[in-house]
């Protein structure tokens, strides 16, 4: 099939990478599961191997798509399919976070007050957990994980909020510059975005160190520790992924990819970055402040 | 599109990749991927069915004869997980892959490489899940609902099961994204939304449900994983968590999930019934709205699975009334199917027989659902064989019947061979009678108080259990017979060549291409002609 005709919807003939991805995924899963169940293993070798295979797959697959894209194989209709794919992928991520935010809402407004004797929890409280107040933040009536202190929202988290908000702005400036065809400006603002993202991650790690070493706040600190670390942890992973994606499009910009009128890869990363930004706002309000 | 044009296409573009690896492992063709999904689903159907046979064997008589209680729990759990995620869902995705691009005049699915990946995750995930049978502590045994704290007290299987579910979720989400992108972006010119076949409509809605709830399920099992291995307290009351929290999250996924398994089935029967009634589907637009309404309601009724767990009184009332609302759009559908048949020039080929049986048996399943929606009486039914009877009436005579009917309806198009009508009818009557022998007595068992998920029971339940088991073995055997019919049709043994139209009353694009369907269809982006379509709504 000729690969320059732009009037037909491009249907690739072979997909070499999915099976590699499946193998990588399975190695990761089996490696992680074996490691978790093992009492002696110290390094999940198989899991790391799986990660390596997945990274290999992602590079290979994306390289193929980028090559096709740069050779103008894709017409506007293919572009629309990619856009829809990204939008609905981000929607699935929204629902994943909604699950954890929902859990946070439920324990704060339902189960913790019940344990404290509210509503139908009267006898639960008096018979099982007498004296438990049921006030947030809590590690439960069993004091799971021991006494802990909270992160002050107006120090590192506030700095991180400002960093991420700023990174969304720098990314938008870069996007506008791309549409205007000012490529050097784009690269500059993209680098600024990556630096802001990296700074965010640095402070997030700092915050975790402080929590573990000085505040005794750990993943095991009852329901507060569970919701705190799972929500901020999954967010941190998404920021990491987003920062890697931003780095990739920065390199692609430097190599001369993307056109003012057609730059879906750039936009997809931008959408993703704004999405992790919005999730952070939710975290800042519902996990740190309130 | 004229026949001549298609024939030239056939000649020009029917080059299938050579060799097994390129043809199947690296395929991007929606028909080949659809075939892979369907074969995989059939394999899992036999696997899950074999587990069910052991269950019915053990329950044939009271007392423990064949399996130990713990293994029995593994059987019920794995039977459900495999049937839901391995058989029914992949089968419907197989239909979606095969039929949606053809039905809307698209060259292929919108994202063909990702389509390949959606499928090729499944065999790996299920191998991993099935391997738990051989581990210390065996397979998951807390029921497919995976309720804590019980599920956290099992053996090594939890991590493998959780990761398998993650992989299935990734596969489903990618598949659903592909369906949405295909339907919204790949329709041929003149294929408006309200001209789409109802199967396409129901799958569009199903895909939204999948993307919305599979991540929630992933989140729920992730919490199980961290509770078990990393010391979090999501479902531990001592740490301030709540085991009931899991039930809420699970059923927020689980209730839409049951509609994920039934909406495509509504779509398939909405194709079959008009064809053999030789009348357009009655109330096409209302069918679309009813499907959307069912999907919307599925998000706000989840706690009716938890009436007996202890909820605030207002919650019980709300979830009871909200659940009853579902019977309105579902009733619209049932009446529309019946009205389509009303005064139609009906014939009773095999797919139509399954469709009629579906309308009747699914309605029975719907009614028992309505009974359980009444919170106070559900306290009696909860966790008894009544619920087992209910969800098998909707899932077997709903979803599985749709899959079987769909195979009979479209297999002439897929293979170019007409299946044996005589064998098909034998398969139907064999299944339709045995399924009622299998599941109807379970209503009585449940009302009399026999709990579900037990390997042994009091002697007063013996007779109905024996009948149920006999029905079960007969139904299982009938499906082996089905496989023989399918293989004979593929090989063209004792069959006739199918015409392009296949069914006299059939309308829709798939009946205007050759049988078997060429490897590539619709490459020109040619406009669809209204007279080829079943529904041209003037809405």
Interface residues (C-beta under 8 A of the other chain):
Chain A: X8 X9 X11 X12 X13 X14 X15 X16 X17 X18 X19 X21 X22 X23 X25 X26 X29 X30 X32 X33 X36 X37 X61 X77 X80 X81 X82 X84 X85 X88 X89 X91 X92 X93 X95 X96 X98 X99 X100 X102 X103 X106 X107 X110 X111 X112 X114 X115 X119 X120 X128 X138 X139 X140 X141 X142 X144 X145 X219 X220 X222 X223 X224 X225 X226 X227 X229 X230
Chain B: X17 X22 X25 X26 X27 X28 X106 X107 X108 X110 X111 X112 X113 X114 X116 X117 X120 X121 X124 X125 X127 X128 X156 X159 X160 X163 X164 X166 X167 X170 X173 X176 X177 X178 X180 X181 X184 X185 X186 X211 X212 X213 X214 X215 X216 X218 X219 X220 X222 X223 X226 X229 X230 X231 X232 X233 X234 X236 X237 X238 X239 X240 X241 X242 X244 X245 X248 X249 X252 X310 X312 X523 X525
